[in-house]
Amino acid sequence: MKNRSGLTAWLAAMLIIVPVALVWAQASSEEKPFAEAHVILQLSDQEREAVVLDTANNLIKHYGGPDFIDIEIIAFGPGVRLLFADSEHETRINSLIENGVRFYICTNTLDTMERKTGVRPEVSPHAIPVQTGVAHILERVSEGYTLVRP
């Protein structure tokens, strides 16, 4: 009788775990089904802009092209300046976007800037807004992305 109850518990656990694992795998590979790695690059320091862009470019080269790596860049705090409409890196950002890199910007940071200066910064039309940059990172990490802070 013990074996049956143990087997029943194991089967019940598998009925829960397997569907959750399948949903997780589908969510993390939805946009790039052949990606070998899913990376989120954190940019929270304006001085690291070029390094983050270089890292994204180097990862694309290392993995043999944009189809084999899924990259997101999340900018918050002083790092949001990378995604201002007048960014000196606009050409590089556009090139990375053409290679499937997604750029996210923290609207909490933009709200704070607007409160302090009275003017909301104009951001790149390619910037995808998220309410909280750090929360976005936590969600992606729980979905299987690897966080890199270059």
N, CA, C and O of each residue as an XYZ file, in Angstrom:
600
protein
N       0.811     -1.195      0.000
C       0.000      0.000      0.000
C       0.861      1.269      0.000
O       0.501      2.283     -0.598
N       2.014      1.186      0.690
C       2.909      2.341      0.713
C       3.396      2.696     -0.686
O       3.490      3.872     -1.040
N       3.703      1.679     -1.474
C       4.200      1.937     -2.834
C       3.157      2.640     -3.675
O       3.493      3.526     -4.461
N       1.893      2.260     -3.526
C       0.831      2.898     -4.306
C       0.676      4.366     -3.929
O       0.538      5.224     -4.800
N       0.699      4.656     -2.623
C       0.523      6.052     -2.215
C       1.721      6.896     -2.638
O       1.566      8.067     -2.985
N       2.920      6.304     -2.611
C       4.111      7.010     -3.077
C       4.053      7.258     -4.573
O       4.414      8.337     -5.044
N       3.599      6.258     -5.321
C       3.468      6.392     -6.759
C       2.402      7.431     -7.109
O       2.576      8.226     -8.032
N       1.309      7.413     -6.366
C       0.233      8.379     -6.595
C       0.737      9.801     -6.346
O       0.435     10.714     -7.114
N       1.497      9.981     -5.279
C       2.040     11.311     -4.971
C       3.019     11.754     -6.056
O       3.025     12.918     -6.456
N       3.848     10.818     -6.532
C       4.813     11.141     -7.575
C       4.095     11.534     -8.865
O       4.470     12.511     -9.514
N       3.066     10.775     -9.235
C       2.295     11.095    -10.441
C       1.601     12.446    -10.313
O       1.568     13.223    -11.267
N       1.055     12.722     -9.154
C       0.392     14.009     -8.926
C       1.395     15.151     -9.067
O       1.084     16.187     -9.654
N       2.595     14.961     -8.528
C       3.634     15.992     -8.637
C       4.027     16.207    -10.091
O       4.220     17.344    -10.520
N       4.146     15.133    -10.846
C       4.511     15.239    -12.260
C       3.420     15.948    -13.062
O       3.719     16.677    -14.008
N       2.171     15.737    -12.691
C       1.074     16.413    -13.386
C       1.129     17.919    -13.179
O       0.613     18.685    -13.993
N       1.748     18.334    -12.100
C       1.899     19.767    -11.833
C       3.191     20.289    -12.449
O       3.188     21.334    -13.098
N       4.287     19.576    -12.252
C       5.606     20.048    -12.666
C       5.758     20.087    -14.185
O       6.258     21.073    -14.726
N       5.341     19.044    -14.873
C       5.559     18.971    -16.320
C       4.862     20.103    -17.070
O       5.503     20.741    -17.905
N       3.575     20.386    -16.815
C       2.954     21.509    -17.539
C       3.619     22.850    -17.235
O       3.761     23.685    -18.128
N       4.029     23.064    -15.981
C       4.697     24.318    -15.633
C       6.020     24.427    -16.384
O       6.353     25.498    -16.891
N       6.774     23.336    -16.464
C       8.053     23.344    -17.185
C       7.832     23.606    -18.671
O       8.614     24.325    -19.293
N       6.792     23.040    -19.240
C       6.510     23.266    -20.653
C       6.138     24.716    -20.930
O       6.568     25.283    -21.934
N       5.352     25.316    -20.060
C       4.982     26.730    -20.216
C       6.225     27.600    -20.105
O       6.400     28.537    -20.884
N       7.093     27.295    -19.138
C       8.324     28.056    -18.959
C       9.192     27.961    -20.204
O       9.694     28.975    -20.689
N       9.374     26.751    -20.728
C      10.208     26.562    -21.912
C       9.622     27.293    -23.111
O      10.362     27.883    -23.898
N       8.319     27.263    -23.255
C       7.673     27.941    -24.379
C       7.830     29.446    -24.255
O       8.113     30.122    -25.243
N       7.649     29.980    -23.048
C       7.740     31.430    -22.845
C       9.146     31.932    -23.132
O       9.309     32.984    -23.750
N      10.168     31.196    -22.691
C      11.528     31.681    -22.866
C      12.037     31.515    -24.296
O      13.006     32.170    -24.679
N      11.409     30.658    -25.085
C      11.897     30.457    -26.445
C      10.900     30.923    -27.499
O      11.087     30.668    -28.689
N       9.850     31.600    -27.070
C       8.787     31.997    -27.981
C       9.290     32.871    -29.127
O       8.925     32.648    -30.281
N      10.117     33.853    -28.821
C      10.556     34.783    -29.847
C      11.722     34.257    -30.674
O      11.867     34.623    -31.840
N      12.542     33.414    -30.091
C      13.706     32.863    -30.785
C      13.773     31.363    -30.491
O      14.469     30.938    -29.569
N      13.057     30.576    -31.265
C      12.952     29.145    -30.959
C      14.274     28.381    -31.041
O      14.385     27.298    -30.466
N      15.285     28.917    -31.743
C      16.562     28.213    -31.874
C      17.630     28.758    -30.937
O      18.784     28.333    -30.993
N      17.256     29.687    -30.086
C      18.230     30.314    -29.193
C      18.817     29.298    -28.225
O      18.100     28.522    -27.593
N      20.137     29.325    -28.128
C      20.841     28.461    -27.190
C      20.935     29.107    -25.816
O      21.112     28.421    -24.809
N      20.819     30.420    -25.777
C      20.936     31.152    -24.521
C      19.959     32.315    -24.519
O      19.650     32.894    -25.561
N      19.483     32.641    -23.334
C      18.572     33.768    -23.122
C      19.238     34.659    -22.083
O      19.422     34.260    -20.933
N      19.599     35.871    -22.500
C      20.398     36.759    -21.653
C      19.688     38.084    -21.489
O      19.108     38.619    -22.434
N      19.741     38.610    -20.266
C      19.271     39.966    -20.017
C      20.467     40.760    -19.509
O      21.096     40.400    -18.514
N      20.767     41.850    -20.213
C      21.880     42.716    -19.848
C      21.340     43.904    -19.066
O      20.448     44.614    -19.530
N      21.882     44.109    -17.893
C      21.445     45.207    -17.030
C      22.282     46.443    -17.293
O      23.511     46.384    -17.326
N      21.595     47.570    -17.482
C      22.284     48.852    -17.618
C      21.693     49.821    -16.602
O      20.597     50.350    -16.785
N      22.443     50.037    -15.534
C      21.976     50.962    -14.509
C      23.005     52.068    -14.255
O      22.879     52.840    -13.305
N      24.013     52.131    -15.110
C      25.092     53.102    -14.972
C      25.393     53.683    -16.353
O      25.803     52.954    -17.256
N      25.197     54.963    -16.517
C      25.375     55.606    -17.821
C      26.777     55.377    -18.387
O      26.944     55.300    -19.604
N      27.767     55.270    -17.534
C      29.147     55.091    -17.995
C      29.377     53.729    -18.647
O      30.409     53.525    -19.287
N      28.438     52.794    -18.500
C      28.598     51.433    -19.025
C      27.844     51.220    -20.345
O      27.753     50.089    -20.822
N      27.310     52.280    -20.932
C      26.503     52.145    -22.155
C      27.242     51.380    -23.252
O      26.730     50.389    -23.772
N      28.431     51.833    -23.599
C      29.184     51.209    -24.684
C      29.524     49.758    -24.360
O      29.502     48.899    -25.242
N      29.835     49.490    -23.108
C      30.183     48.125    -22.698
C      28.987     47.185    -22.874
O      29.148     46.052    -23.327
N      27.799     47.652    -22.518
C      26.597     46.831    -22.672
C      26.319     46.560    -24.150
O      25.994     45.434    -24.524
N      26.445     47.577    -24.979
C      26.228     47.393    -26.415
C      27.280     46.466    -27.011
O      26.961     45.620    -27.846
N      28.533     46.620    -26.588
C      29.606     45.722    -27.049
C      29.321     44.281    -26.640
O      29.518     43.355    -27.426
N      28.862     44.099    -25.419
C      28.567     42.754    -24.914
C      27.476     42.091    -25.748
O      27.598     40.922    -26.114
N      26.424     42.824    -26.046
C      25.347     42.275    -26.877
C      25.886     41.873    -28.244
O      25.594     40.783    -28.734
N      26.661     42.743    -28.851
C      27.235     42.453    -30.162
C      28.152     41.226    -30.112
O      28.092     40.364    -30.989
N      28.996     41.154    -29.087
C      29.920     40.029    -28.949
C      29.174     38.705    -28.735
O      29.595     37.665    -29.240
N      28.077     38.747    -27.993
C      27.287     37.530    -27.785
C      26.664     37.043    -29.098
O      26.646     35.844    -29.377
N      26.164     37.967    -29.886
C      25.586     37.598    -31.183
C      26.651     36.924    -32.049
O      26.380     35.906    -32.686
N      27.855     37.486    -32.075
C      28.946     36.893    -32.848
C      29.327     35.518    -32.295
O      29.502     34.564    -33.054
N      29.455     35.423    -30.980
C      29.872     34.169    -30.341
C      28.903     33.027    -30.647
O      29.328     31.904    -30.917
N      27.622     33.314    -30.606
C      26.623     32.267    -30.820
C      26.323     32.018    -32.300
O      25.474     31.187    -32.619
N      26.995     32.712    -33.193
C      26.847     32.444    -34.610
C      25.675     33.134    -35.271
O      25.220     32.708    -36.332
N      25.185     34.184    -34.662
C      24.110     34.957    -35.271
C      22.962     35.201    -34.323
O      22.853     34.557    -33.280
N      22.109     36.132    -34.690
C      21.034     36.555    -33.798
C      19.958     35.492    -33.547
O      19.213     35.594    -32.572
N      19.866     34.478    -34.409
C      18.851     33.446    -34.188
C      19.202     32.509    -33.045
O      18.337     31.791    -32.543
N      20.468     32.509    -32.628
C      20.923     31.532    -31.653
C      21.136     32.097    -30.259
O      21.592     31.391    -29.359
N      20.807     33.361    -30.082
C      20.864     33.990    -28.757
C      19.728     34.996    -28.636
O      19.458     35.765    -29.558
N      19.081     34.976    -27.502
C      17.977     35.888    -27.209
C      18.496     36.905    -26.199
O      18.854     36.547    -25.077
N      18.536     38.176    -26.601
C      19.122     39.213    -25.745
C      18.117     40.319    -25.480
O      17.453     40.817    -26.389
N      18.023     40.691    -24.207
C      17.264     41.868    -23.790
C      18.215     42.774    -23.034
O      19.075     42.307    -22.288
N      18.053     44.066    -23.232
C      18.798     45.057    -22.449
C      17.772     45.856    -21.677
O      16.846     46.419    -22.262
N      17.932     45.907    -20.358
C      17.015     46.666    -19.511
C      17.779     47.834    -18.905
O      18.797     47.652    -18.238
N      17.273     49.025    -19.149
C      17.901     50.244    -18.649
C      17.041     50.847    -17.543
O      15.837     51.043    -17.707
N      17.682     51.134    -16.418
C      17.007     51.830    -15.324
C      18.014     52.714    -14.614
O      19.219     52.619    -14.852
N      17.505     53.583    -13.731
C      18.404     54.529    -13.073
C      19.110     55.366    -14.139
O      18.528     55.652    -15.185
N      20.370     55.764    -13.881
C      21.099     56.575    -14.858
C      21.284     55.881    -16.214
O      21.589     56.542    -17.207
N      21.103     54.565    -16.263
C      21.251     53.825    -17.509
C      20.192     54.134    -18.548
O      20.379     53.827    -19.726
N      19.069     54.743    -18.136
C      18.001     55.029    -19.110
C      18.447     56.021    -20.178
O      17.843     56.092    -21.248
N      19.493     56.781    -19.899
C      19.947     57.773    -20.878
C      20.368     57.127    -22.204
O      20.358     57.786    -23.244
N      20.731     55.858    -22.169
C      21.044     55.151    -23.413
C      19.864     55.188    -24.373
O      20.047     55.235    -25.589
N      18.668     55.167    -23.832
C      17.472     55.074    -24.663
C      16.756     56.409    -24.851
O      15.592     56.441    -25.251
N      17.445     57.502    -24.567
C      16.882     58.809    -24.883
C      16.870     58.977    -26.398
O      17.699     58.398    -27.100
N      15.941     59.759    -26.890
C      15.780     59.956    -28.335
C      17.049     60.510    -28.988
O      17.315     60.234    -30.157
N      17.825     61.285    -28.242
C      19.036     61.885    -28.808
C      20.308     61.119    -28.431
O      21.392     61.702    -28.404
N      20.188     59.840    -28.145
C      21.338     59.033    -27.724
C      22.426     59.024    -28.796
O      22.140     58.882    -29.985
N      23.661     59.176    -28.364
C      24.796     59.109    -29.286
C      24.986     57.693    -29.826
O      25.746     57.489    -30.773
N      24.305     56.717    -29.234
C      24.436     55.313    -29.636
C      23.292     54.836    -30.520
O      23.121     53.632    -30.709
N      22.504     55.764    -31.065
C      21.295     55.387    -31.824
C      21.610     54.428    -32.982
O      20.852     53.489    -33.223
N      22.708     54.652    -33.692
C      23.071     53.782    -34.813
C      23.338     52.354    -34.324
O      22.870     51.388    -34.925
N      24.078     52.235    -33.253
C      24.382     50.908    -32.691
C      23.124     50.238    -32.155
O      22.944     49.031    -32.317
N      22.261     51.010    -31.523
C      21.000     50.468    -31.004
C      20.165     49.926    -32.159
O      19.623     48.824    -32.073
N      20.060     50.698    -33.236
C      19.285     50.253    -34.399
C      19.852     48.969    -34.989
O      19.097     48.082    -35.387
N      21.169     48.866    -35.048
C      21.806     47.664    -35.572
C      21.482     46.446    -34.701
O      21.197     45.364    -35.214
N      21.529     46.633    -33.398
C      21.210     45.530    -32.485
C      19.731     45.144    -32.580
O      19.384     43.966    -32.503
N      18.871     46.137    -32.748
C      17.442     45.858    -32.905
C      17.212     45.019    -34.164
O      16.408     44.087    -34.162
N      17.924     45.362    -35.233
C      17.819     44.576    -36.468
C      18.272     43.132    -36.256
O      17.883     42.236    -37.005
N      19.097     42.915    -35.229
C      19.565     41.577    -34.889
C      18.748     40.945    -33.766
O      19.175     39.966    -33.153
N      17.576     41.509    -33.501
C      16.648     40.897    -32.557
C      16.806     41.266    -31.100
O      16.093     40.729    -30.253
N      17.720     42.168    -30.780
C      17.890     42.593    -29.387
C      16.726     43.509    -29.023
O      16.349     44.388    -29.799
N      16.162     43.295    -27.836
C      15.060     44.124    -27.355
C      15.574     45.035    -26.238
O      16.340     44.612    -25.372
N      15.133     46.296    -26.283
C      15.554     47.295    -25.307
C      14.363     47.702    -24.449
O      13.336     48.139    -24.969
N      14.502     47.557    -23.134
C      13.453     47.917    -22.191
C      13.910     49.104    -21.362
O      15.092     49.245    -21.047
N      12.945     49.962    -21.013
C      13.247     51.151    -20.217
C      12.301     51.220    -19.033
O      11.108     50.947    -19.161
N      12.838     51.584    -17.889
C      12.082     51.646    -16.639
C      11.290     52.956    -16.557
O      11.872     54.040    -16.527
N       9.966     52.845    -16.521
C       9.152     54.059    -16.446
C       9.172     54.672    -15.045
O       8.901     55.863    -14.895
N       9.487     53.883    -14.021
C       9.645     54.485    -12.686
C      10.777     55.508    -12.708
O      10.658     56.585    -12.123
N      11.873     55.169    -13.384
C      12.995     56.106    -13.492
C      12.578     57.352    -14.262
O      12.906     58.471    -13.867
N      11.850     57.156    -15.367
C      11.393     58.312    -16.151
C      10.447     59.188    -15.338
O      10.503     60.414    -15.425
N       9.578     58.560    -14.548
C       8.663     59.315    -13.679
C       9.443     60.162    -12.673
O       9.108     61.322    -12.431
N      10.478     59.573    -12.095
C      11.307     60.295    -11.124
C      12.012     61.472    -11.786
O      12.074     62.562    -11.217
N      12.542     61.255    -12.984
C      13.210     62.344    -13.712
C      12.228     63.472    -13.997
O      12.565     64.650    -13.872
N      11.017     63.102    -14.379
C      10.004     64.114    -14.682
C       9.623     64.901    -13.430
O       9.444     66.118    -13.490
N       9.501     64.212    -12.302
C       9.171     64.913    -11.050
C      10.273     65.900    -10.670
O       9.994     67.005    -10.205
N      11.532     65.492    -10.872
C      12.658     66.342    -10.474
C      12.867     67.528    -11.407
O      13.224     68.615    -10.953
N      12.650     67.332    -12.702
C      12.973     68.387    -13.666
C      11.737     69.085    -14.227
O      11.840     70.176    -14.790
N      10.578     68.463    -14.076
C       9.359     69.016    -14.646
C       9.161     68.656    -16.109
O       8.167     69.046    -16.721
N      10.115     67.906    -16.674
C      10.035     67.520    -18.084
C      10.330     66.025    -18.197
O      11.312     65.525    -17.649
N       9.456     65.324    -18.921
C       9.696     63.900    -19.159
C      10.649     63.763    -20.341
O      10.403     64.339    -21.401
N      11.728     63.010    -20.175
C      12.672     62.848    -21.279
C      12.011     62.144    -22.473
O      11.194     61.240    -22.302
N      12.378     62.573    -23.671
C      11.886     61.903    -24.870
C      12.749     60.654    -25.080
O      13.978     60.727    -25.080
N      12.092     59.520    -25.257
C      12.831     58.265    -25.398
C      12.721     57.728    -26.825
O      11.829     58.097    -27.589
N      13.638     56.865    -27.144
C      13.664     56.216    -28.450
C      12.345     55.485    -28.692
O      11.790     54.896    -27.764
N      11.843     55.515    -29.909
C      10.606     54.775    -30.197
C      10.804     53.268    -30.097
O       9.828     52.520    -30.068
N      12.048     52.815    -30.045
C      12.337     51.386    -29.929
C      12.328     50.899    -28.485
O      12.313     49.694    -28.234
N      12.339     51.833    -27.536
C      12.371     51.461    -26.122
C      11.014     50.894    -25.705
O       9.973     51.512    -25.925
N      11.047     49.723    -25.108
C       9.827     49.073    -24.632
C       9.673     49.426    -23.151
O      10.525     49.064    -22.340
N       8.608     50.122    -22.795
C       8.469     50.528    -21.387
C       8.036     49.375    -20.480
O       7.179     48.566    -20.835
N       8.649     49.326    -19.311
C       8.219     48.441    -18.225
C       8.126     49.311    -16.987
O       8.902     50.253    -16.829
N       7.205     49.010    -16.129
C       7.007     49.851    -14.946
C       8.240     49.881    -14.053
O       8.700     50.951    -13.651
N       8.771     48.707    -13.745
C       9.898     48.612    -12.823
C      10.997     47.769    -13.446
O      10.808     46.573    -13.668
N      12.121     48.365    -13.725
C      13.220     47.658    -14.379
C      13.702     46.448    -13.607
O      13.898     45.381    -14.189
N      13.895     46.594    -12.314
C      14.392     45.482    -11.501
C      13.370     44.349    -11.470
O      13.746     43.178    -11.520
N      12.096     44.679    -11.390
C      11.065     43.629    -11.409
C      11.088     42.889    -12.740
O      10.883     41.676    -12.779
N      11.335     43.607    -13.825
C      11.441     42.957    -15.140
C      12.592     41.946    -15.142
O      12.454     40.835    -15.652
N      13.712     42.343    -14.572
C      14.855     41.432    -14.472
C      14.474     40.192    -13.676
O      14.754     39.071    -14.101
N      13.843     40.380    -12.533
C      13.459     39.240    -11.690
C      12.523     38.289    -12.419
O      12.658     37.071    -12.310
N      11.579     38.845    -13.157
C      10.654     38.006    -13.920
C      11.396     37.209    -14.979
O      11.164     36.010    -15.129
N      12.282     37.860    -15.709
C      13.020     37.162    -16.763
C      13.937     36.089    -16.190
O      14.048     35.002    -16.758
N      14.587     36.379    -15.084
C      15.456     35.384    -14.458
C      14.630     34.166    -14.044
O      15.082     33.031    -14.194
N      13.421     34.396    -13.524
C      12.573     33.269    -13.132
C      12.092     32.476    -14.348
O      11.675     31.326    -14.212
N      12.150     33.086    -15.536
C      11.771     32.407    -16.779
C      12.964     31.711    -17.436
O      12.819     31.084    -18.485
N      14.135     31.821    -16.822
C      15.301     31.123    -17.345
C      16.363     31.990    -17.985
O      17.386     31.473    -18.434
N      16.149     33.301    -18.039
C      17.173     34.193    -18.579
C      18.342     34.274    -17.611
O      18.172     34.133    -16.400
N      19.530     34.502    -18.160
C      20.721     34.712    -17.359
C      20.967     36.207    -17.284
O      21.011     36.885    -18.311
N      21.127     36.727    -16.069
C      21.393     38.151    -15.868
C      22.886     38.403    -15.973
O      23.687     37.729    -15.324
N      23.252     39.370    -16.789
C      24.644     39.784    -16.930
C      24.699     41.287    -16.670
O      23.915     42.050    -17.233
N      25.627     41.704    -15.816
C      25.820     43.124    -15.510
C      27.218     43.542    -15.953
O      28.153     43.584    -15.153
N      27.342     43.850    -17.236
C      28.680     44.200    -17.755
C      29.231     45.480    -17.131
O      30.339     45.902    -17.463
